[in-house]
Amino acid sequence: MNVEALIKLVCDLHTPDLYCHVLIDPMAMPDRSDHSLISQLGEALGEHGMNRVLRDDFAHAPHYHPVLASLSCPGAAPNLRLLAMTAHAAQRDSQRHNSYLCGWILSEAPGPVVAKHLAALCRLPTASDTTVFHPIYEPTRLELLATTFERLELGPWWPIKHWIFQSSGAKLAQIRGEPRSHNALPPAALRIQNDVPSIQALLVAWRAMLARPEALNPPPLPPFATVRASNLIDDARRTGLSATEDILAMALHHLCVHPRLHTLRTVRDLIEATVSQQRPLAPMLAGFSAANWRHMTANLPQAEVLQ
């Protein structure tokens, strides 16, 4: 992520009638040094500039609740020093499993109102007319939630006018809210949120394979890698696999070898053995070398190979 580009985008989108907030997730902070960011913002902004987003699932531990820090109020431009501080933190954050910089929010509403709205967004409806808490402000989850809307701007974002965050591919992304748009979450939203642990595990494996030479050769992370990972998991599940470890193994091979790998007779036999005999799929797939895979996929449509 480019720090200067982030600062320019926030300043370009900011208008005199808007607050500029930044959202920080203490649960994702890997060590004490990163917690100093919250302390520094608190010292600069005071208690009135720091609001907690209530987590229903961690009501007993309020110190784990996200912090919404208001970097500026209407009539004033965003504090460039604090904005740069948070942007540099996000840049350091880009390769971590969970990002603790959850984005910059421009809104006509003050911190307490936005914090309450964020907490409400996290309560996803279930089929039994109850709600379940999912921290959709986490960049991975937010990226996935955004893709479930046919028209993103009609989602239930308002009073958030602009929500800028770092995508899973370390690119700047933006959600724009519109007044009077309070459409319900799509039915797929809850299912995809339930898949997040598997999606994150696939992303971790993807990044690890990019960081060192491997027999398999994954493509680089696209700007919205979580979406691609979610689709790969859906494709693997459609082959009949149900165990998480087997789904991840198949998804990785779809990613690194060929997206139609499961159509090969040999691979279909391995999937059948996994399902019927409860044999782990990963060790069986590991028995094939890169040369084996190249030979086996030679006749599959090359136009479909991931780039």
TACOR-V109387 format. One line per field, one symbol per residue. ss: DSSP state (2 for helix, 1 for strand, 0 for the rest). phi: phi as a letter, one per 40 degrees, with the letter a starting at -180 (. if undefined). burial: + if it has 9 or more other C-alpha atoms within 8 Angstrom, else -. Layout:
ss->???
phi->???
burial->???
//
This chain:
ss->0022222222222000001111110222000222222222222220222111100222000222011111110000000222222222222220000000111111100022222222222011100000111000002222222220000222000001111111000001111100000000000222222202222222222222222000000000000022222222222222000002222222222222000022202222222222222000222222000222222200000222000
phi->.cccccccccccccbccbcbbbbbbcccccacccccccccccccbgdccbbcccbdcbccbccccdbbbccabdgbcdccccccccccccccccbccbcccchbbbacccddcccccccccccccbccgbbbcbccccdcccdcccccccbdcccccdcccbbbaccccgbcbabbcbdgbbccccdcdcdccccddccccccccccccccacbccbcccccdbccccccccccccccchcbcdcccccccccdccbacbdcccdcccccccccccbfcccdcccccbcdcdcccccdccdcccccb
burial->+-+--++--++--+---+++++++++--+----++-++--++--++--+++++++--+---+-+++++++++++--++---+++-++++++-++----+++++++++++++--++++++-++++++-----++--++++++++++++++--+++++++++++++++++++++--++++--++--+---++-++-++-+++++++-++-++------++--+-+++++-++-++-+++---+---++++++++++++++++++-+--++-++++++----+++-+---+----++--+-------+--
//
